[in-house]
Amino acid sequence: MNGPQIVIAALALSAPIGIHGQVATGPPDSVSVAAYSSDAVRRARAAQARFERDRVRHFPVTLESFDGSCDEHVGRFCSWYDEGDWYPEPESAEIGVLRNRLLDTLASVQREVPENGWVLGQRIWYLVEGGRVDEALGISQDCNGADPWWCAALQGFVLHNLGRYGESSAGFRRALRLMDVERARLWRSPRRAMDREGREFLDDLRNAAPDSIDAILDRLWVLADPLYLVGGNDRETEHYSRWTVATLKEDSRQPYPIRWGLDMQELTIRHGWEIAWERSPNGSFSALDNVVGHKHPEGRDFMPPGLALRDPSAATRADLEADRSSPRSLYAPAYAPVVLPMDAQVAVFPRGEQMVVVATYFLPEDTTRFARLGHAAPWRAPGDQAGMSDVAGIFLVPVRGGQTRSVTSSRRDLGALMIQVPSGEYVVSAEAWSPERRRAGRARFGIARRAVPEDVAVLSDLVLLSPHTTDLTELEAAVPLLLARPEIRTGEDFAVGWEVSGLGFRSETLEFQLSVARTGRGVLGRIGDFLHFTRRPIAWELTWQETGPPDPGHAFHLLNLSVPDLKPGEYRIELVLRTPGRTPARALRSFRVTDVR
């Protein structure tokens, strides 16, 4: 997978020269230190500007060229989303020395003016940037005299960087309560990170009641949460952390030779702050005047599309996939920078007022670009997650509010989980996470199932299982046999399982028809299907009758199948249940056949 990455380059020229990512296309601005009444604050500002000016000399050099094309314009910046095999190099020792010198100055100044929020923010920022996050936490908690909302925001920022997302969220909630109303409104709305439909939906809420706005924002952040397996909501705290960083940078010197502006603010809110820097030559290659800023190379878009936000129960897997193809925003969770689609089986078994949801899980193979490269990727190293066990879970989040239901497992390889919940509208998320490998997989989408009257015949979803020689009459006994993926090999036998409920109130004969048809046909075949000139070929079909169950309830069925002539490709199983005097019930399951051994 060649995913998008973000690079920001601010050029010290009136026209861009080449690099990948984002370039500032306007002329450089003069950046000077403004006059302040306090000598101590002037000293701090001069030291901060000097550090940012001096460290540029120690940035790694890149000779990449910019051909003028871009995917998106944001103010002075031209953006594109694939910079090849770039990865961050370790920071030079010289920059570390310069930063420590600056931090000494900031600490000295803060002792003189402890109430100055700018000095406090810069000190915490450079401590976090230098990896001294625990020290930054202590300083943020001992916030003497600075504006209370700013202290709370800085604490939330540091706690987010420590992975303490629940505490971080509490800090940001406190900051939002204490800051002025207009700032709180701006911070709370993530419209810049949303697609067009999402921005329109949020704009429609401007005049809504506060409770309605709160409910929609809660829904948004639940959908954006990368993994429910991890406590707290780090995508939400990342959003507020980005606002904190944008605020402390807006009146400070940057490595770029241009002033902070609304375009930098937007790019920070959407994609985060830079994690690495480079220099590139100017147009004549006579000097290394251009500064290139890089965002996280594993960034993905976790924000839900507007259509899913309006109706989460109708959201598809594609809607809620961590996207890399056309991202509006980017984020890489520290605990799992690689979050991949998990092609798990998820099935719903209606049972009157209740329903059982079954999901398989496994850790997807890492097929991303950096998995194939030979260089070190420090963000993938176990670090403080070494020795942590793999974990999986299935989560049912009620769309209309209520308590999330979940079941988790610590099996290391693969398996299946089941959970019973009241019928209704949910977002279901099947997840697997390997902390040591900092990789996760998830299948997340919406489901809606109404409660069914007891005497209405209902078919559950279909599931694929390993063949079984004995008669299985209960779903619970069949769950361990589920195939992790809806996939079989050429010539391999498999089984199909389902449940029927709503029968047994009278004596009746059941007629089942099960067929296997090829899907994913070529262009001509799809055109013929659309125009009704052709009919999808049935690869295999079986019809049989059974006597209905003697008593009301739900009955599990398992049918072993041997279809040796299926060629590699995409297929669909369709099961139809016909009973006298009732509307036929149907269930579908897509699967694929591979020739991989």
C-alpha positions as CSV (number, residue, x, y, z in Angstrom):
1,M,0.0,0.0,0.0
2,N,1.3,3.4,-0.9
3,G,-0.5,5.7,1.5
4,P,-0.5,9.4,1.7
5,Q,1.9,11.4,3.7
6,I,2.0,15.1,4.3
7,V,5.0,17.3,3.9
8,I,5.1,21.0,4.4
9,A,7.7,23.1,2.8
10,A,7.9,26.9,3.2
11,L,10.2,28.3,0.5
12,A,12.4,31.3,0.8
13,L,11.6,32.2,-2.8
14,S,8.8,33.9,-4.6
15,A,8.1,30.7,-6.6
16,P,8.3,27.0,-5.5
17,I,11.1,24.7,-6.4
18,G,10.8,21.1,-5.9
19,I,9.9,18.9,-3.1
20,H,7.2,16.4,-2.3
21,G,4.3,17.2,0.0
22,Q,3.3,20.8,0.6
23,V,5.0,24.0,-0.4
24,A,4.4,27.6,0.4
25,T,4.1,29.5,-2.9
26,G,4.2,33.1,-1.6
27,P,7.3,35.2,-0.8
28,P,9.0,34.9,2.6
29,D,8.0,37.2,5.4
30,S,10.4,39.0,7.7
31,V,10.2,37.5,11.1
32,S,11.2,39.7,13.9
33,V,10.9,39.8,17.7
34,A,8.3,42.2,18.8
35,A,8.9,44.7,21.7
36,Y,7.5,43.6,25.1
37,S,7.4,45.4,28.3
38,S,9.2,42.8,30.3
39,D,12.9,42.3,29.8
40,A,12.6,38.7,30.8
41,V,9.9,38.0,28.2
42,R,11.9,39.8,25.5
43,R,14.9,37.6,26.5
44,A,12.7,34.5,26.1
45,R,11.3,35.5,22.8
46,A,14.8,36.3,21.4
47,A,16.0,32.9,22.6
48,Q,13.1,31.1,20.9
49,A,13.6,32.9,17.6
50,R,17.3,32.3,17.7
51,F,16.8,28.5,18.3
52,E,14.4,28.2,15.4
53,R,16.8,30.2,13.2
54,D,19.9,28.3,14.2
55,R,18.6,24.7,14.1
56,V,17.7,24.9,10.4
57,R,21.4,24.6,9.7
58,H,21.4,21.1,11.2
59,F,18.4,19.8,9.3
60,P,19.1,16.8,6.9
61,V,19.4,17.8,3.3
62,T,17.1,16.5,0.6
63,L,17.6,17.0,-3.2
64,E,14.0,16.2,-4.1
65,S,12.4,18.5,-6.7
66,F,8.9,20.0,-7.0
67,D,7.3,19.9,-10.4
68,G,4.5,22.4,-9.6
69,S,1.6,19.9,-9.4
70,C,-0.4,19.5,-6.2
71,D,-3.5,17.7,-4.9
72,E,-4.8,20.7,-2.9
73,H,-4.1,24.4,-2.2
74,V,-4.3,25.7,1.3
75,G,-3.5,29.3,1.5
76,R,0.2,29.7,0.7
77,F,0.7,26.0,0.6
78,C,0.5,23.4,-2.2
79,S,-0.3,19.9,-0.9
80,W,0.1,16.4,-2.2
81,Y,-0.2,13.1,-0.4
82,D,2.5,10.7,-1.4
83,E,6.2,11.4,-0.9
84,G,7.5,7.9,-1.6
85,D,9.8,6.2,0.8
86,W,10.7,9.1,3.0
87,Y,11.0,8.4,6.7
88,P,12.3,10.5,9.6
89,E,16.0,10.4,10.4
90,P,17.1,10.8,14.1
91,E,17.5,14.4,15.1
92,S,21.1,15.7,15.2
93,A,22.8,16.0,18.5
94,E,23.5,19.7,17.7
95,I,19.8,20.5,17.7
96,G,19.4,18.7,21.1
97,V,22.1,21.0,22.5
98,L,20.4,24.1,21.1
99,R,17.0,23.1,22.5
100,N,18.4,22.4,25.9
101,R,20.0,25.8,25.9
102,L,16.6,27.4,25.0
103,L,14.8,25.4,27.7
104,D,17.3,26.6,30.3
105,T,16.5,30.2,29.3
106,L,12.7,29.6,29.3
107,A,12.9,28.0,32.8
108,S,14.8,31.0,34.1
109,V,12.4,33.4,32.6
110,Q,9.4,31.5,33.9
111,R,10.7,31.8,37.4
112,E,10.6,35.6,36.9
113,V,7.2,35.8,35.2
114,P,5.3,32.6,36.2
115,E,2.0,34.1,35.0
116,N,3.2,34.5,31.4
117,G,1.2,32.0,29.3
118,W,3.5,32.3,26.2
119,V,6.6,31.3,28.1
120,L,4.8,28.4,29.8
121,G,3.5,27.2,26.5
122,Q,6.9,27.4,24.8
123,R,8.6,25.6,27.6
124,I,6.1,22.7,27.6
125,W,6.2,22.5,23.8
126,Y,9.9,22.2,23.5
127,L,10.1,19.7,26.4
128,V,7.6,17.5,24.6
129,E,9.4,17.9,21.2
130,G,12.6,16.9,22.9
131,G,11.1,13.8,24.4
132,R,11.0,15.1,28.0
133,V,7.3,14.6,28.4
134,D,7.2,13.5,32.1
135,E,9.0,16.8,32.9
136,A,6.5,18.7,30.9
137,L,3.7,17.1,32.8
138,G,5.1,18.3,36.1
139,I,5.4,21.8,34.8
140,S,1.9,21.8,33.4
141,Q,0.5,20.7,36.7
142,D,2.4,23.4,38.6
143,C,0.8,26.2,36.6
144,N,1.2,29.3,38.8
145,G,-0.6,32.4,37.7
146,A,-1.2,31.7,34.0
147,D,-4.7,31.7,32.6
148,P,-6.6,28.7,34.0
149,W,-8.0,27.6,30.6
150,W,-4.5,27.6,29.1
151,C,-3.1,25.6,32.0
152,A,-5.8,23.0,31.5
153,A,-5.2,22.8,27.7
154,L,-1.5,22.4,28.2
155,Q,-2.1,19.6,30.7
156,G,-4.4,17.9,28.3
157,F,-1.8,18.2,25.5
158,V,0.9,16.6,27.7
159,L,-1.3,13.8,28.9
160,H,-2.3,13.0,25.4
161,N,1.4,12.7,24.5
162,L,1.8,10.3,27.4
163,G,-1.0,8.1,26.2
164,R,-3.2,8.9,29.1
165,Y,-6.2,9.8,26.9
166,G,-9.0,9.7,29.6
167,E,-7.1,12.2,31.8
168,S,-6.3,14.2,28.7
169,S,-9.9,14.4,27.8
170,A,-10.8,15.6,31.3
171,G,-8.1,18.4,31.0
172,F,-9.5,19.6,27.7
173,R,-13.1,19.5,29.0
174,R,-12.0,21.8,31.8
175,A,-10.2,24.1,29.4
176,L,-13.3,24.4,27.2
177,R,-15.4,25.3,30.2
178,L,-12.9,28.0,31.3
179,M,-12.1,29.6,27.9
180,D,-14.2,32.3,26.3
181,V,-17.3,31.2,24.4
182,E,-16.1,32.0,20.9
183,R,-12.8,30.2,21.3
184,A,-14.6,27.2,22.8
185,R,-17.0,27.1,19.8
186,L,-14.1,27.2,17.4
187,W,-12.1,24.5,19.2
188,R,-15.1,22.1,19.6
189,S,-16.0,22.0,15.9
190,P,-13.8,19.7,13.9
191,R,-15.3,20.9,10.6
192,R,-11.9,21.6,9.0
193,A,-11.1,17.9,9.3
194,M,-14.4,16.7,7.8
195,D,-15.5,16.1,4.2
196,R,-17.9,18.4,2.4
197,E,-21.0,16.6,3.7
198,G,-19.6,16.6,7.2
199,R,-18.9,20.3,7.1
200,E,-22.3,21.1,5.8
201,F,-23.9,18.9,8.5
202,L,-21.9,20.7,11.3
203,D,-22.8,24.1,9.7
204,D,-26.5,23.2,9.9
205,L,-26.1,22.8,13.7
206,R,-24.9,26.4,14.4
207,N,-28.4,27.4,15.6
208,A,-29.3,24.1,17.2
209,A,-29.9,23.7,20.9
210,P,-26.7,23.0,22.9
211,D,-27.9,19.5,23.8
212,S,-28.3,18.6,20.1
213,I,-24.8,19.9,19.3
214,D,-23.3,18.0,22.2
215,A,-25.0,14.8,21.1
216,I,-23.8,15.1,17.5
217,L,-20.2,15.9,18.5
218,D,-20.3,12.9,20.9
219,R,-21.4,10.8,18.0
220,L,-18.7,12.2,15.7
221,W,-15.9,11.4,18.1
222,V,-17.2,7.9,18.9
223,L,-17.1,7.2,15.1
224,A,-13.6,8.7,14.8
225,D,-12.1,6.8,17.8
226,P,-9.4,4.6,16.2
227,L,-9.7,1.6,18.6
228,Y,-12.4,1.0,21.2
229,L,-9.9,-1.5,22.7
230,V,-7.8,1.4,23.9
231,G,-9.2,3.5,26.8
232,G,-10.2,7.1,26.1
233,N,-10.6,8.7,22.7
234,D,-7.3,9.7,21.4
235,R,-8.6,11.1,18.1
236,E,-10.6,13.6,20.1
237,T,-7.7,14.5,22.4
238,E,-5.5,14.8,19.3
239,H,-7.9,17.3,17.9
240,Y,-7.7,19.5,21.0
241,S,-3.9,18.9,21.2
242,R,-3.6,20.3,17.7
243,W,-5.5,23.4,18.7
244,T,-3.2,23.8,21.7
245,V,-0.1,23.6,19.5
246,A,-1.6,26.0,16.9
247,T,-2.3,28.5,19.7
248,L,1.2,28.4,21.2
249,K,2.8,28.7,17.7
250,E,0.7,31.6,16.4
251,D,2.9,34.2,18.1
252,S,6.3,32.4,17.8
253,R,9.1,32.0,15.3
254,Q,8.8,28.9,13.1
255,P,11.5,27.0,11.1
256,Y,9.7,28.2,8.0
257,P,10.8,31.7,6.9
258,I,7.2,32.9,6.9
259,R,4.9,34.2,9.5
260,W,2.3,32.0,11.1
261,G,-1.0,32.3,9.4
262,L,-4.5,30.7,9.0
263,D,-3.1,28.3,6.4
264,M,-0.6,26.9,8.9
265,Q,-3.4,26.8,11.5
266,E,-5.7,24.8,9.2
267,L,-2.9,22.3,8.2
268,T,-2.0,21.8,11.9
269,I,-5.7,21.1,12.8
270,R,-6.2,18.8,9.9
271,H,-2.9,16.9,9.8
272,G,-1.0,17.6,13.1
273,W,2.3,19.2,13.7
274,E,5.6,18.3,12.0
275,I,7.6,15.4,13.3
276,A,10.7,16.0,11.2
277,W,12.4,18.6,9.1
278,E,14.7,18.8,6.1
279,R,16.4,21.5,3.9
280,S,16.4,21.6,0.1
281,P,18.2,23.7,-2.4
282,N,16.8,26.9,-3.8
283,G,16.1,27.3,-7.5
284,S,19.8,27.9,-8.5
285,F,21.1,25.1,-6.1
286,S,23.4,27.8,-4.7
287,A,22.0,27.6,-1.2
288,L,19.9,25.3,1.0
289,D,17.3,27.9,1.6
290,N,14.1,25.9,1.6
291,V,12.7,24.3,4.8
292,V,10.7,21.1,4.5
293,G,8.4,20.0,7.3
294,H,7.1,16.4,7.5
295,K,4.0,14.9,9.1
296,H,3.7,11.3,10.3
297,P,4.3,8.9,7.4
298,E,1.6,6.5,8.7
299,G,-1.2,9.1,8.9
300,R,-4.7,7.9,8.1
301,D,-8.1,9.7,8.0
302,F,-10.2,8.4,10.9
303,M,-12.9,11.1,10.7
304,P,-16.3,9.8,9.6
305,P,-17.8,11.0,6.4
306,G,-20.8,13.3,6.7
307,L,-23.2,10.7,5.4
308,A,-22.1,8.3,8.2
309,L,-22.5,11.1,10.8
310,R,-26.1,11.7,9.7
311,D,-27.0,8.0,9.9
312,P,-24.4,5.8,11.6
313,S,-26.5,2.7,11.4
314,A,-26.3,2.9,7.6
315,A,-22.5,3.4,7.5
316,T,-20.6,0.8,5.5
317,R,-17.2,-0.7,6.2
318,A,-15.7,1.6,3.5
319,D,-17.3,4.6,5.2
320,L,-15.6,3.9,8.5
321,E,-12.3,2.6,7.2
322,A,-9.1,4.4,8.2
323,D,-8.6,6.0,4.8
324,R,-5.3,6.8,3.1
325,S,-6.5,7.3,-0.5
326,S,-8.0,10.8,-0.3
327,P,-7.6,12.1,3.3
328,R,-9.1,15.2,4.5
329,S,-7.2,14.8,7.8
330,L,-4.4,12.6,9.0
331,Y,-3.6,10.9,12.3
332,A,-1.4,8.0,13.4
333,P,-2.2,6.6,16.9
334,A,1.0,6.2,18.9
335,Y,-0.1,2.8,20.2
336,A,-0.9,1.5,16.7
337,P,0.3,3.7,13.9
338,V,-0.8,1.0,11.4
339,V,-4.5,0.4,11.5
340,L,-5.6,-1.9,8.7
341,P,-9.0,-3.1,7.4
342,M,-9.9,-6.5,8.9
343,D,-11.9,-8.6,6.5
344,A,-13.7,-10.4,9.3
345,Q,-17.0,-12.2,9.3
346,V,-19.6,-10.3,11.2
347,A,-23.1,-11.7,11.4
348,V,-26.4,-10.8,13.1
349,F,-28.7,-13.5,14.5
350,P,-32.1,-12.0,15.4
351,R,-33.9,-13.5,18.3
352,G,-37.2,-11.6,18.9
353,E,-36.5,-8.6,21.1
354,Q,-32.8,-9.5,21.2
355,M,-30.1,-10.2,18.7
356,V,-26.8,-12.0,18.8
357,V,-23.8,-10.5,17.0
358,V,-20.9,-12.8,16.0
359,A,-17.5,-11.6,14.7
360,T,-14.3,-13.2,13.8
361,Y,-10.9,-11.5,14.4
362,F,-7.3,-11.7,13.3
363,L,-4.4,-9.4,13.0
364,P,-4.2,-8.4,9.3
365,E,-0.9,-8.8,7.5
366,D,1.1,-5.6,7.2
367,T,1.3,-4.9,3.4
368,T,2.0,-1.2,3.8
369,R,5.0,0.5,2.2
370,F,7.2,0.6,5.3
371,A,6.8,-3.1,6.0
372,R,8.7,-3.8,2.8
373,L,11.5,-1.3,3.3
374,G,14.8,-2.3,5.0
375,H,15.3,0.9,7.2
376,A,14.3,1.2,10.8
377,A,10.8,2.5,11.6
378,P,11.1,3.7,15.2
379,W,7.3,4.3,15.5
380,R,6.8,0.6,14.9
381,A,9.2,-0.6,17.7
382,P,7.5,-2.1,20.8
383,G,8.9,0.5,23.1
384,D,6.9,0.8,26.3
385,Q,4.4,-1.7,24.8
386,A,6.9,-4.6,24.9
387,G,5.5,-7.6,26.6
388,M,1.8,-6.5,26.3
389,S,-0.5,-9.3,25.1
390,D,-2.5,-9.2,21.9
391,V,-6.2,-8.4,22.5
392,A,-9.3,-8.5,20.4
393,G,-12.9,-7.4,21.0
394,I,-16.3,-6.8,19.5
395,F,-18.1,-3.6,20.4
396,L,-21.8,-2.6,19.9
397,V,-22.2,1.2,20.3
398,P,-25.9,2.3,20.4
399,V,-26.6,5.0,17.8
400,R,-29.4,6.6,19.9
401,G,-27.4,6.7,23.1
402,G,-26.9,4.2,25.8
403,Q,-24.1,2.0,27.1
404,T,-21.7,0.3,24.8
405,R,-21.7,-3.5,25.0
406,S,-18.5,-5.3,24.4
407,V,-16.7,-8.6,24.7
408,T,-12.9,-9.0,24.6
409,S,-10.4,-11.8,24.3
410,S,-6.7,-12.2,24.9
411,R,-6.1,-15.0,22.4
412,R,-3.0,-14.2,20.4
413,D,-3.8,-15.5,16.9
414,L,-7.4,-15.5,15.7
415,G,-10.8,-16.5,16.8
416,A,-14.5,-15.4,17.1
417,L,-16.6,-13.6,19.7
418,M,-20.3,-13.3,20.2
419,I,-22.4,-10.9,22.2
420,Q,-26.2,-10.5,22.8
421,V,-27.8,-7.1,22.8
422,P,-31.3,-5.6,22.4
423,S,-32.4,-5.2,18.8
424,G,-31.8,-1.7,17.5
425,E,-29.4,0.6,15.7
426,Y,-25.7,0.2,16.5
427,V,-22.2,0.8,15.2
428,V,-20.4,-2.6,15.4
429,S,-16.6,-2.7,15.6
430,A,-14.6,-5.9,15.5
431,E,-11.0,-5.2,16.5
432,A,-7.7,-6.9,16.9
433,W,-4.6,-5.2,18.3
434,S,-1.0,-6.2,18.8
435,P,0.7,-3.7,21.1
436,E,4.2,-5.2,20.6
437,R,3.8,-4.8,16.8
438,R,2.0,-1.5,17.1
439,R,-0.5,-2.8,14.5
440,A,-4.2,-3.2,14.6
441,G,-7.1,-4.3,12.4
442,R,-10.7,-3.4,12.6
443,A,-14.0,-3.9,10.8
444,R,-16.5,-1.1,11.7
445,F,-19.9,-0.4,10.2
446,G,-23.5,0.3,11.1
447,I,-26.3,-2.2,11.7
448,A,-30.0,-1.8,12.2
449,R,-32.3,-4.6,13.3
450,R,-35.8,-4.1,14.5
451,A,-37.4,-6.4,17.1
452,V,-39.3,-9.2,15.3
453,P,-42.7,-10.6,16.4
454,E,-42.4,-14.1,17.7
455,D,-44.3,-15.7,14.8
456,V,-42.5,-14.1,11.9
457,A,-40.0,-16.3,10.1
458,V,-36.6,-14.7,10.1
459,L,-33.3,-15.8,8.6
460,S,-30.0,-14.7,10.3
461,D,-27.0,-13.7,8.3
462,L,-24.9,-16.5,6.8
463,V,-21.5,-17.5,8.2
464,L,-18.8,-19.6,6.6
465,L,-17.3,-22.4,8.8
466,S,-15.0,-25.3,8.6
467,P,-16.8,-28.6,7.7
468,H,-18.2,-30.5,10.6
469,T,-19.3,-34.1,10.6
470,T,-21.7,-34.1,13.6
471,D,-25.0,-32.3,13.8
472,L,-24.7,-28.9,15.4
473,T,-27.9,-27.4,16.6
474,E,-26.7,-24.4,18.6
475,L,-24.9,-21.3,17.3
476,E,-22.7,-21.3,20.5
477,A,-21.2,-24.6,19.5
478,A,-20.5,-23.5,15.9
479,V,-18.8,-20.2,16.7
480,P,-15.3,-21.8,17.2
481,L,-15.6,-23.3,13.7
482,L,-16.0,-19.9,11.9
483,L,-13.5,-19.1,9.2
484,A,-11.5,-16.0,10.1
485,R,-12.1,-14.5,6.7
486,P,-14.9,-15.1,4.2
487,E,-12.4,-17.0,2.0
488,I,-11.7,-20.6,0.8
489,R,-9.1,-22.1,-1.3
490,T,-9.7,-23.7,-4.7
491,G,-11.2,-27.2,-4.2
492,E,-11.6,-26.7,-0.4
493,D,-14.7,-27.9,1.3
494,F,-16.5,-25.6,3.6
495,A,-19.8,-25.2,5.5
496,V,-22.5,-22.6,5.7
497,G,-24.3,-21.8,8.9
498,W,-27.5,-19.8,9.7
499,E,-30.3,-19.6,12.2
500,V,-34.1,-19.6,11.7
501,S,-36.4,-18.0,14.3
502,G,-40.1,-17.3,14.4
503,L,-41.2,-20.9,13.6
504,G,-42.7,-23.7,15.7
505,F,-46.1,-22.0,16.4
506,R,-47.8,-24.4,13.9
507,S,-46.9,-27.4,11.8
508,E,-45.4,-26.4,8.4
509,T,-42.9,-27.4,5.8
510,L,-39.8,-25.4,5.1
511,E,-38.3,-25.1,1.7
512,F,-34.7,-24.0,1.4
513,Q,-32.9,-22.9,-1.7
514,L,-29.1,-22.3,-1.5
515,S,-27.1,-21.1,-4.5
516,V,-23.5,-20.0,-5.2
517,A,-23.0,-17.4,-8.0
518,R,-20.0,-15.7,-9.4
519,T,-19.7,-11.9,-8.8
520,G,-17.0,-9.4,-9.6
521,R,-17.5,-10.0,-13.3
522,G,-15.8,-8.1,-16.1
523,V,-17.0,-4.8,-17.6
524,L,-19.1,-6.4,-20.4
525,G,-20.7,-8.8,-18.0
526,R,-21.6,-6.0,-15.6
527,I,-23.1,-3.9,-18.5
528,G,-25.1,-6.9,-19.5
529,D,-26.4,-7.4,-16.0
530,F,-27.4,-3.7,-15.8
531,L,-29.2,-3.9,-19.1
532,H,-30.8,-7.2,-18.2
533,F,-29.2,-8.8,-21.3
534,T,-27.4,-11.4,-19.2
535,R,-28.0,-13.3,-16.0
536,R,-25.4,-14.0,-13.4
537,P,-24.3,-17.6,-13.8
538,I,-25.2,-19.9,-11.0
539,A,-22.1,-22.0,-10.1
540,W,-24.0,-24.3,-7.7
541,E,-27.5,-24.7,-6.4
542,L,-29.4,-26.9,-4.0
543,T,-33.1,-27.1,-3.0
544,W,-34.5,-29.2,-0.1
545,Q,-37.4,-29.4,2.3
546,E,-37.5,-29.8,6.0
547,T,-40.2,-30.2,8.6
548,G,-40.6,-27.1,10.8
549,P,-39.5,-27.2,14.4
550,P,-42.0,-28.6,16.9
551,D,-41.6,-25.7,19.4
552,P,-41.1,-21.9,19.1
553,G,-37.5,-20.7,19.3
554,H,-34.5,-20.4,17.2
555,A,-32.8,-23.3,15.3
556,F,-29.3,-23.3,14.0
557,H,-28.5,-25.1,10.7
558,L,-25.2,-26.1,9.2
559,L,-24.7,-27.4,5.7
560,N,-21.4,-28.9,4.5
561,L,-20.6,-27.9,0.9
562,S,-18.2,-29.4,-1.6
563,V,-17.9,-27.3,-4.7
564,P,-14.6,-28.3,-6.3
565,D,-15.1,-26.5,-9.6
566,L,-15.1,-22.9,-8.2
567,K,-12.4,-21.0,-9.9
568,P,-10.5,-18.1,-8.1
569,G,-12.7,-15.0,-7.8
570,E,-15.5,-13.4,-6.0
571,Y,-18.7,-15.3,-5.2
572,R,-22.0,-14.8,-3.3
573,I,-24.1,-17.3,-1.4
574,E,-27.8,-16.7,-1.4
575,L,-30.2,-18.6,0.9
576,V,-34.0,-18.4,0.4
577,L,-36.5,-19.7,2.9
578,R,-40.1,-20.3,1.7
579,T,-42.9,-21.3,4.0
580,P,-46.6,-21.5,3.1
581,G,-48.4,-18.2,3.6
582,R,-45.3,-16.2,4.4
583,T,-43.1,-13.8,2.5
584,P,-39.8,-15.6,1.4
585,A,-36.8,-14.7,3.7
586,R,-33.4,-14.2,2.1
587,A,-29.8,-14.0,3.4
588,L,-26.6,-13.3,1.5
589,R,-22.9,-13.8,2.1
590,S,-20.1,-12.7,-0.2
591,F,-16.9,-14.7,-0.2
592,R,-13.8,-15.3,-2.4
593,V,-12.0,-18.3,-3.7
594,T,-8.2,-18.1,-3.9
595,D,-5.5,-20.4,-5.4
596,V,-3.0,-19.5,-2.7
597,R,-1.7,-22.6,-0.8
